[in-house]
């Protein structure tokens, strides 16, 4: 039994509906629903090949969203997706209401946390030269090219904001203390 469905035929119909949603979203169906064959025991020491799928996370989401809400597990998953979608909408709305300085502060905090996590993982993996490590990462994102190679603006040539992040943080802390 899968997702509350007892028959393979029902699951297969559900997968086919999810594939249609994938295709109509202009995604490559085979990238998300890889068909495989596997041998299964069917009794009296006999085996038979059956169709199986290797699914991406996206495919799993589509399958659940296309399921019947009469199945409790499907209804719970659909409710979860509705809640998560609303949370994301609220986060985006809140982010869009921030001033440009607050957005800079927020983005810098995300980058700081991401870099910290990356550095911890790299350190555990034995990386010693973090300058070369990070440079290789940036170049990997740009097909081996540097910012100068692709005509990008070098960080030192970017416009300087009116206040630094440290000044913004100091002002923010002063505001908190006033309250």
FIGU-724153 format. One line per field, with one value per residue: residue number from 0; residue in one letter; x, z, y of N, C-alpha, C, CB in turn. Coordinates in Angstrom, 1 decimal. Each point is the difference from the previous one (the first is absolute). Glycine has a CB too. Layout:
REM FIGU-724153
torlum = c(NUM;...)
lodo = c(A;...)
nxx = c(X;...)
nzz = c(Z;...)
nyy = c(Y;...)
caxx = c(X;...)
cazz = c(Z;...)
cayy = c(Y;...)
cxx = c(X;...)
czz = c(Z;...)
cyy = c(Y;...)
cbxx = c(X;...)
cbzz = c(Z;...)
cbyy = c(Y;...)
This chain:
REM FIGU-724153
torlum = c(0;1;2;3;4;5;6;7;8;9;10;11;12;13;14;15;16;17;18;19;20;21;22;23;24;25;26;27;28;29;30;31;32;33;34;35;36;37;38;39;40;41;42;43;44;45;46;47;48;49;50;51;52;53;54;55;56;57;58;59;60;61;62;63;64;65;66;67;68;69;70;71;72;73;74;75;76;77;78;79;80;81;82;83;84;85;86;87;88;89;90;91;92;93;94;95;96;97;98;99;100;101;102;103;104;105;106;107;108;109;110;111;112;113;114;115;116;117;118;119;120;121;122;123;124;125;126;127;128;129;130;131;132;133;134;135;136;137;138;139;140;141;142;143;144;145;146;147;148;149;150;151;152;153;154;155;156;157;158;159;160;161;162;163;164;165;166;167;168;169;170;171;172;173;174;175;176;177;178)
lodo = c(X;X;X;X;X;X;X;X;X;X;X;X;X;X;X;X;X;X;X;X;X;X;X;X;X;X;X;X;X;X;X;X;X;X;X;X;X;X;X;X;X;X;X;X;X;X;X;X;X;X;X;X;X;X;X;X;X;X;X;X;X;X;X;X;X;X;X;X;X;X;X;X;X;X;X;X;X;X;X;X;X;X;X;X;X;X;X;X;X;X;X;X;X;X;X;X;X;X;X;X;X;X;X;X;X;X;X;X;X;X;X;X;X;X;X;X;X;X;X;X;X;X;X;X;X;X;X;X;X;X;X;X;X;X;X;X;X;X;X;X;X;X;X;X;X;X;X;X;X;X;X;X;X;X;X;X;X;X;X;X;X;X;X;X;X;X;X;X;X;X;X;X;X;X;X;X;X;X;X)
nxx = c(0.9;1.7;-1.5;-2.0;0.8;-1.1;1.3;3.2;-2.7;0.6;3.0;-0.7;-2.0;2.2;2.2;-2.0;-0.5;3.1;0.4;-2.1;1.7;2.6;-1.2;-1.1;3.0;1.1;0.9;1.6;-3.0;3.0;0.6;-2.2;0.0;3.4;-2.4;1.8;-0.9;-0.2;0.2;-3.0;0.8;-2.6;0.6;2.2;3.1;-1.7;2.2;-2.4;2.3;-2.0;0.4;2.3;-0.5;3.2;-2.6;2.1;-0.8;-1.7;-1.3;-1.0;-1.6;-1.6;-1.0;-1.4;-1.5;-1.5;-1.2;-3.0;0.4;-1.1;3.2;-0.5;2.3;-1.6;-0.8;3.0;1.0;-2.2;0.8;3.0;-0.7;-1.7;2.5;2.1;-1.8;-0.2;3.1;0.5;-2.1;1.5;2.9;-1.0;-1.4;2.7;1.7;-1.8;0.4;3.5;0.3;1.3;0.8;-1.8;1.3;2.9;-0.9;-1.0;2.6;1.9;-1.6;0.3;3.1;0.4;-1.4;1.7;2.8;-0.7;-0.6;2.6;1.8;-1.3;0.6;3.1;0.7;-1.0;1.9;2.9;-0.9;3.3;-1.3;-3.0;1.6;-0.6;-3.0;-1.0;1.4;-1.5;-2.8;0.3;0.9;-2.7;-1.8;1.6;0.2;2.6;-1.2;1.6;-2.7;2.1;-1.6;-2.7;1.2;0.0;0.1;3.1;-2.0;1.5;-2.7;-2.4;-0.9;1.8;-3.2;0.0;1.4;2.7;-2.3;1.1;-2.2;-2.3;0.9;0.0;-3.0;-1.0;1.0;-1.6;-2.7;0.4;0.5;-2.8;-1.7)
nzz = c(0.0;-2.1;2.3;2.0;-2.6;1.1;-2.9;-0.7;-0.9;2.1;-0.7;-3.1;0.5;1.7;-2.3;-2.1;1.8;0.2;-3.2;-0.3;2.0;-1.7;-2.6;1.1;1.1;-3.4;1.7;-2.4;0.8;0.2;2.5;1.7;-1.0;0.2;-1.6;2.3;-1.5;3.2;-0.9;1.6;1.2;-2.4;2.7;0.3;0.9;-1.9;-0.1;-1.4;-1.1;2.3;-2.0;2.3;-0.4;0.5;1.4;-0.6;2.9;-2.6;0.2;3.0;-0.9;-2.2;2.0;1.9;-2.2;-1.1;3.1;-0.3;2.1;0.2;1.2;3.3;-2.0;-1.8;2.5;1.0;-2.8;-0.3;2.9;-0.8;-2.5;1.7;2.0;-2.2;-1.5;2.6;0.5;-2.8;0.5;2.6;-1.3;-2.3;2.0;1.6;-2.6;-1.0;2.9;-0.4;-0.3;-2.6;3.1;0.2;-2.6;1.3;2.5;-1.6;-1.6;2.5;1.3;-2.6;-0.1;3.0;-0.4;-2.6;1.4;2.5;-1.8;-1.7;2.6;1.1;-2.7;-0.3;2.9;-0.6;-2.7;1.9;-0.6;0.8;-1.9;1.7;-2.6;-1.5;1.1;-1.3;-2.8;-0.5;0.6;-2.2;-2.3;0.4;-0.8;-2.9;-1.5;2.5;0.5;2.4;0.4;-2.4;-1.7;0.1;-0.6;3.5;0.8;0.8;2.5;-0.9;-2.0;2.5;-0.2;2.8;0.8;0.6;1.7;-0.4;0.1;2.3;-0.5;0.1;2.9;1.3;-0.8;1.3;2.9;0.0;-0.5;2.5;2.0;-0.8;1.0)
nyy = c(-1.2;2.2;2.1;-2.3;-2.1;-3.0;0.7;0.2;1.5;2.3;0.4;0.4;2.4;1.6;-0.1;1.3;2.6;0.4;0.0;2.4;1.7;-0.4;1.2;2.7;0.9;0.0;-3.1;-1.4;-1.7;-0.9;2.1;-1.8;-3.1;-1.6;-2.0;-1.8;-2.6;-0.7;-3.0;0.3;-2.9;-0.4;-2.3;-2.2;1.8;2.5;2.4;1.6;2.1;1.6;2.4;0.8;3.1;0.3;2.2;2.3;0.3;0.4;-2.9;0.5;2.6;-1.6;-2.3;2.1;1.7;-2.7;-1.2;-0.1;2.7;-3.3;-0.2;1.1;0.3;2.2;1.7;0.3;1.0;2.3;1.3;0.2;1.8;2.0;0.6;0.6;2.2;1.7;0.0;1.3;2.3;0.9;0.1;2.0;2.0;0.4;0.6;2.3;1.6;0.2;3.1;-1.1;-0.5;-2.6;-1.2;0.4;-1.6;-2.5;-0.5;-0.1;-2.4;-1.8;0.4;-0.8;-2.8;-0.8;0.4;-1.8;-2.4;0.3;-0.1;-2.7;-1.5;0.9;-1.1;-3.0;-0.1;0.6;3.3;0.4;2.2;1.3;1.3;-2.6;-0.3;2.6;-0.3;-2.7;1.4;2.2;-2.1;-1.7;2.5;0.2;-3.4;0.2;3.2;1.3;1.4;0.2;-2.3;1.7;3.3;-0.5;2.9;-1.1;-0.5;2.6;0.9;-0.1;3.1;0.2;-0.9;3.0;-2.4;-1.9;-2.1;1.9;2.2;-2.2;-1.0;2.9;0.5;-2.7;0.7;2.8;-1.4;-1.9;2.4;1.4;-2.6)
caxx = c(-0.9;0.7;-0.9;-1.3;-0.5;0.2;0.2;1.0;-0.7;-0.4;1.3;0.5;-0.8;0.4;1.3;-0.2;-0.5;1.1;0.8;-0.6;0.3;1.5;0.1;-0.7;0.8;1.2;1.1;0.3;-0.7;0.9;0.9;-0.7;-0.7;0.9;-0.6;1.0;-0.6;0.7;-0.5;-0.6;-0.5;-1.4;-0.5;0.6;1.4;-0.1;0.3;-0.6;0.4;-1.1;0.4;0.2;0.4;0.9;-0.6;0.7;-0.9;-1.1;-1.0;-0.7;-0.9;-1.1;-0.8;-0.8;-0.9;-1.0;-0.7;-1.4;0.1;-0.7;1.0;0.5;1.4;0.0;-0.6;1.0;1.1;-0.5;-0.1;1.4;0.5;-0.8;0.5;1.4;-0.1;-0.4;1.1;0.9;-0.6;0.2;1.4;0.3;-0.6;0.7;1.3;-0.2;-0.3;1.2;0.7;1.2;1.0;-0.4;0.2;1.4;0.3;-0.6;0.8;1.3;-0.2;-0.2;1.3;0.9;-0.3;0.3;1.5;0.4;-0.4;0.9;1.3;0.1;0.0;1.2;1.0;-0.1;0.4;1.4;0.4;0.9;0.1;-1.4;0.0;-0.1;-1.2;-1.1;0.2;-0.4;-1.4;-0.5;0.3;-0.8;-1.3;0.1;0.7;1.4;0.4;0.0;-0.9;0.6;-0.1;-1.4;-0.5;-0.8;0.5;0.8;-0.6;0.6;-0.5;-1.5;-0.3;0.0;-1.3;0.1;0.4;0.5;-0.8;0.3;-0.8;-1.4;-0.2;0.1;-1.2;-1.1;0.1;-0.4;-1.5;-0.6;0.2;-0.9;-1.3)
cazz = c(0.0;-0.2;0.1;0.2;-1.2;0.1;-1.3;-0.8;-1.1;0.6;0.1;-1.3;-0.5;0.8;-0.6;-1.3;0.2;0.5;-1.2;-0.8;0.7;-0.2;-1.4;-0.2;0.6;-0.9;0.5;-0.7;0.8;0.3;1.0;1.3;0.1;-0.7;0.1;0.2;0.1;1.1;0.2;1.3;0.2;-0.1;0.5;-0.5;-0.5;-1.4;0.0;-1.1;-0.1;0.1;-0.2;1.3;-0.3;0.8;0.0;0.6;1.1;-0.8;-0.4;1.2;0.4;-1.0;0.2;1.2;-0.3;-0.9;0.7;0.5;1.4;0.9;0.6;1.1;-0.2;-1.1;0.5;0.8;-0.8;-0.7;1.0;0.3;-1.1;0.0;1.1;-0.4;-1.0;0.7;0.8;-1.0;-0.5;1.1;0.1;-1.1;0.2;1.1;-0.6;-0.9;0.8;0.6;-0.8;-0.7;1.0;0.7;-0.9;0.0;1.3;0.0;-1.0;0.5;1.1;-0.6;-0.6;1.2;0.5;-1.0;-0.1;1.2;-0.2;-1.0;0.5;1.0;-0.8;-0.7;1.0;0.4;-1.1;-0.1;-0.8;0.8;-0.6;-0.3;-1.1;-1.3;0.1;-0.4;-1.4;-0.9;0.0;-0.8;-1.4;-0.4;-0.3;-1.3;-1.0;0.1;-0.3;1.1;-0.3;-1.1;-1.3;-0.6;0.0;1.2;0.8;1.1;1.3;0.3;-0.9;0.3;0.7;1.4;0.6;0.9;1.3;-0.1;0.7;1.5;0.4;0.0;1.1;1.2;0.0;0.4;1.5;0.8;-0.1;0.9;1.4;0.2;0.2)
cayy = c(1.2;1.2;1.2;-0.4;-0.6;-1.4;-0.7;0.7;0.7;1.3;0.8;0.4;1.1;1.1;0.4;0.6;1.3;0.8;0.2;1.0;1.3;0.2;0.3;1.3;1.0;0.1;-0.7;-1.3;-1.1;-1.1;0.4;0.0;-1.3;-0.9;-1.4;-1.0;-1.3;-0.8;-1.4;-0.3;-1.4;-0.1;-1.3;-1.2;0.2;0.6;1.4;0.7;1.4;1.0;1.4;0.7;1.4;0.8;1.3;1.2;0.6;0.7;-1.0;-0.4;1.1;0.0;-1.2;0.2;1.1;-0.5;-1.1;0.3;0.4;-1.0;-0.8;0.9;0.4;1.0;1.3;0.7;0.6;1.2;1.0;0.5;0.9;1.3;0.8;0.4;1.0;1.3;0.5;0.6;1.3;1.0;0.3;0.9;1.3;0.7;0.4;1.1;1.2;0.5;1.1;-0.5;-0.3;-1.2;-1.2;-0.3;-0.5;-1.4;-0.9;-0.2;-1.0;-1.3;-0.4;-0.3;-1.3;-1.0;-0.1;-0.7;-1.4;-0.5;-0.1;-1.1;-1.2;-0.1;-0.2;-1.4;-0.8;0.1;1.2;0.9;1.4;0.5;1.0;-0.7;-0.8;0.9;0.4;-1.1;-0.1;1.1;-0.2;-1.2;0.6;0.8;-0.7;0.2;1.4;0.9;1.1;0.8;-0.7;0.0;1.4;0.4;1.1;-0.5;0.5;1.3;1.0;0.2;1.2;-0.2;0.5;1.1;-0.5;-1.3;-0.9;0.2;1.2;-0.4;-0.8;0.9;0.8;-0.9;-0.2;1.2;0.0;-1.0;0.5;1.1;-0.6)
cxx = c(0.9;-0.9;-1.5;-0.7;0.3;0.4;1.0;-0.6;-0.3;1.3;0.5;-0.8;0.4;1.3;-0.2;-0.6;1.1;1.0;-0.6;0.2;1.4;0.2;-0.6;0.7;1.4;1.3;0.2;-0.5;1.0;1.1;-0.5;-0.7;0.8;-0.6;1.1;-0.8;0.7;-0.7;-0.7;-0.5;-1.5;-0.6;0.7;1.3;0.1;0.2;-0.6;0.5;-1.2;0.6;0.1;0.5;1.1;-0.5;0.8;-1.0;-1.1;-1.1;-0.8;-1.1;-1.2;-0.9;-1.0;-1.1;-1.1;-0.8;-1.3;0.1;-0.9;0.9;0.6;1.4;0.2;-0.5;1.0;1.1;-0.5;-0.2;1.3;0.5;-0.7;0.6;1.4;-0.1;-0.4;1.1;1.0;-0.6;0.2;1.5;0.4;-0.7;0.7;1.4;-0.1;-0.4;1.2;0.6;1.2;1.1;-0.3;0.2;1.5;0.4;-0.4;0.8;1.4;0.0;-0.1;1.4;1.0;-0.3;0.3;1.5;0.5;-0.2;1.0;1.4;0.2;0.1;1.3;1.2;0.0;0.5;1.5;0.6;0.9;0.1;-1.4;-0.1;-0.2;-1.3;-1.2;0.1;-0.4;-1.5;-0.7;0.3;-0.9;-1.4;0.0;0.9;1.5;0.5;-0.1;-1.0;0.5;-0.2;-1.4;-0.6;-0.8;0.7;0.8;-0.6;0.5;-0.5;-1.5;-0.2;-0.1;-1.3;0.3;0.6;0.5;-0.9;0.2;-0.7;-1.5;-0.3;0.0;-1.3;-1.2;0.0;-0.4;-1.5;-0.6;0.1;-1.0;-1.4;-0.1)
czz = c(0.0;0.1;0.2;-1.2;0.1;-1.3;-0.8;-1.1;0.5;0.1;-1.3;-0.7;0.6;-0.6;-1.4;0.1;0.4;-1.2;-0.9;0.6;-0.3;-1.5;-0.3;0.7;-0.7;0.6;-0.8;0.9;0.4;1.0;1.4;0.3;-0.8;0.2;0.1;0.0;1.2;0.1;1.4;0.1;-0.1;0.5;-0.7;-0.7;-1.4;0.2;-1.3;0.0;0.1;-0.2;1.4;-0.4;1.0;-0.1;0.6;1.1;-0.7;-0.4;1.2;0.4;-1.0;0.2;1.1;-0.3;-1.0;0.6;0.4;1.5;0.9;0.7;1.1;-0.2;-1.1;0.5;0.9;-0.8;-0.8;0.9;0.3;-1.1;0.0;1.1;-0.4;-1.0;0.6;0.8;-1.0;-0.5;1.1;0.1;-1.2;0.2;1.1;-0.6;-0.9;0.7;0.7;-0.8;-0.7;1.0;0.8;-0.8;-0.1;1.2;0.1;-0.9;0.6;1.1;-0.6;-0.6;1.1;0.5;-1.0;-0.1;1.2;-0.1;-1.0;0.5;1.0;-0.7;-0.7;1.0;0.4;-1.1;-0.2;-0.8;0.9;-0.6;-0.4;-1.1;-1.3;-0.1;-0.5;-1.4;-1.0;-0.1;-0.9;-1.5;-0.5;-0.4;-1.4;-1.0;0.0;-0.2;1.3;-0.3;-1.1;-1.3;-0.6;0.0;1.1;0.8;1.2;1.3;0.4;-0.8;0.2;0.7;1.5;0.6;1.0;1.4;-0.2;0.8;1.5;0.5;0.1;1.3;1.3;0.1;0.4;1.5;0.8;0.0;1.0;1.5;0.3;0.3;1.4)
cyy = c(1.2;1.2;-0.3;-0.7;-1.5;-0.7;0.9;0.8;1.4;0.8;0.4;1.1;1.3;0.6;0.7;1.4;1.0;0.3;1.1;1.4;0.4;0.5;1.4;1.1;0.2;-0.6;-1.3;-1.2;-1.1;0.4;-0.2;-1.4;-1.0;-1.4;-1.0;-1.3;-0.8;-1.4;-0.1;-1.4;0.0;-1.4;-1.2;0.2;0.6;1.5;0.6;1.4;0.9;1.4;0.6;1.4;0.4;1.4;1.0;0.5;0.7;-0.9;-0.5;1.0;0.0;-1.2;0.2;1.1;-0.5;-1.2;0.4;0.4;-0.9;-0.9;0.9;0.4;1.1;1.3;0.7;0.6;1.2;1.1;0.6;0.9;1.3;0.9;0.5;1.1;1.3;0.6;0.7;1.4;1.1;0.4;1.0;1.4;0.8;0.5;1.2;1.4;0.6;1.1;-0.7;-0.3;-1.2;-1.3;-0.3;-0.7;-1.5;-0.9;-0.2;-1.0;-1.4;-0.5;-0.4;-1.4;-1.1;-0.2;-0.7;-1.5;-0.6;-0.2;-1.2;-1.3;-0.2;-0.4;-1.5;-0.9;0.2;1.2;0.8;1.4;0.4;1.0;-0.8;-0.8;0.9;0.5;-1.0;-0.1;1.1;-0.3;-1.2;0.5;0.7;-0.7;0.3;1.4;0.8;1.1;0.9;-0.6;0.1;1.4;0.4;1.1;-0.6;0.6;1.4;1.1;0.3;1.3;-0.3;0.6;1.1;-0.4;-1.4;-0.9;0.1;1.2;-0.3;-0.8;0.8;0.8;-0.9;-0.3;1.2;0.1;-1.0;0.5;1.1;-0.5;-0.5)
cbxx = c(-1.9;1.8;1.7;-0.1;0.2;-1.6;-2.3;1.5;-1.0;-2.0;0.6;0.7;-1.9;-1.2;1.1;-0.4;-2.2;-0.2;0.8;-1.8;-1.7;0.6;0.0;-2.1;-1.1;-1.1;-0.4;2.0;-2.1;-0.4;0.9;-0.3;-2.3;2.0;-2.0;1.6;-0.6;0.6;1.8;-0.8;2.0;0.2;-2.2;-2.3;0.7;-1.5;2.1;-2.0;2.0;-1.3;-1.2;0.5;-2.3;2.1;-2.2;1.3;2.0;1.7;1.6;2.0;1.9;1.5;1.9;1.9;1.8;1.4;2.2;-1.0;0.4;-1.9;0.5;-1.4;0.7;-0.3;-2.3;-0.5;1.0;-1.2;-2.0;0.4;0.4;-2.1;-1.3;0.9;-0.7;-2.3;-0.2;0.8;-1.7;-2.0;0.5;0.2;-2.2;-1.1;0.7;-0.8;-2.3;0.4;-0.7;-0.6;0.5;-1.6;-2.0;0.4;-0.2;-2.3;-1.3;0.6;-1.1;-2.4;-0.4;0.1;-1.9;-2.0;0.1;-0.5;-2.4;-1.3;0.2;-1.4;-2.5;-0.8;-0.2;-2.0;-2.2;0.0;-2.1;1.3;2.4;-0.5;1.5;2.5;0.9;-0.2;1.9;2.1;0.2;0.3;2.4;1.3;-0.5;-0.3;-2.0;0.2;-0.8;2.4;-0.7;1.7;1.7;-0.3;0.1;-0.8;-1.9;2.1;-0.2;2.0;1.8;-0.3;-1.3;2.5;-1.0;-1.9;-1.7;2.4;0.1;2.2;1.8;-0.1;1.0;2.5;0.9;0.2;1.9;2.1;0.2;0.7;2.4;1.3;-0.2)
cbzz = c(1.2;-1.4;-1.4;1.6;-1.4;1.8;0.0;0.4;-0.9;1.2;2.1;-0.2;-0.4;2.1;1.3;-0.9;0.7;2.3;0.2;-0.7;1.8;1.7;-0.6;-0.1;2.2;-0.9;2.4;-1.2;-1.1;-2.3;-1.6;-0.1;0.3;0.4;-1.4;1.3;-2.5;1.3;-1.6;0.0;1.6;-2.0;0.5;-0.2;1.5;-0.9;1.5;-0.1;-1.4;1.6;-2.2;1.3;-1.0;-0.3;0.1;-2.1;1.5;-0.8;-1.9;0.8;0.9;-1.6;-0.8;1.5;0.3;-1.9;0.7;-1.7;-0.8;-1.6;-2.1;1.5;0.8;-1.7;-0.1;1.8;-0.2;-1.6;0.9;1.2;-1.3;-0.8;1.6;0.5;-1.6;0.1;1.7;-0.7;-1.4;1.2;1.1;-1.5;-0.6;1.8;0.2;-1.7;0.3;1.0;1.7;-2.0;0.1;1.3;-1.3;-1.4;1.1;0.4;-1.9;-0.5;1.5;-0.5;-1.9;0.6;1.3;-1.3;-1.3;1.3;0.6;-1.8;-0.3;1.6;-0.3;-1.7;0.8;1.4;-1.1;0.2;-1.4;0.6;-0.8;2.4;1.3;0.0;1.9;2.4;0.8;0.6;2.3;2.0;0.4;1.5;2.5;1.4;-1.4;-0.7;-2.4;0.6;2.4;1.6;0.8;0.9;-2.4;0.1;-0.7;-1.4;0.7;0.8;-1.6;0.1;-2.0;0.0;-0.3;-1.2;1.2;-0.2;-1.9;-0.3;-1.1;-2.6;-1.2;-0.3;-1.8;-2.4;-0.5;-0.7;-2.4;-1.7;-0.1;-1.5;-2.4)
cbyy = c(-1.2;-1.2;1.2;1.9;2.1;0.0;-1.0;-1.9;-2.1;-1.0;-1.3;-2.4;-1.6;-0.9;-1.9;-2.3;-0.9;-1.0;-2.4;-1.6;-0.5;-1.8;-2.4;-1.2;-0.6;2.0;0.9;1.1;0.5;-0.8;1.7;2.4;1.1;1.4;0.8;1.5;0.0;2.1;-0.9;2.4;-0.5;1.6;1.1;-1.0;-1.8;-1.8;-0.3;-1.5;-0.6;-1.5;0.1;-2.2;0.5;-1.6;-1.1;0.6;0.3;1.7;-0.7;-1.3;1.4;1.2;-1.5;-0.7;1.7;0.8;-0.9;-1.6;2.4;0.1;-1.5;-1.2;-2.3;-1.8;-1.1;-1.7;-2.3;-1.5;-1.1;-2.2;-2.0;-1.2;-1.4;-2.3;-1.7;-0.9;-1.9;-2.3;-1.3;-1.0;-2.3;-2.0;-1.1;-1.4;-2.4;-1.7;-0.9;-2.2;1.8;1.3;2.4;1.4;0.6;2.0;2.3;1.0;1.0;2.4;1.7;0.5;1.6;2.4;1.1;0.6;2.1;2.0;0.4;1.1;2.5;1.3;0.2;1.7;2.4;0.6;0.2;-2.4;0.0;-2.1;-0.5;-0.5;1.6;-0.2;-1.4;0.7;1.4;-1.2;-0.9;1.6;0.8;-1.5;0.2;2.1;0.0;-2.3;-0.2;-0.5;0.0;0.9;-1.6;-2.3;-0.2;-2.3;1.5;-0.2;-2.4;-1.2;-0.7;-2.5;0.8;0.1;-2.3;1.2;1.5;0.8;-1.6;-1.1;1.5;0.0;-2.0;0.1;1.5;-1.0;-1.6;1.1;0.7;-1.8;-0.6;1.4;-0.5)
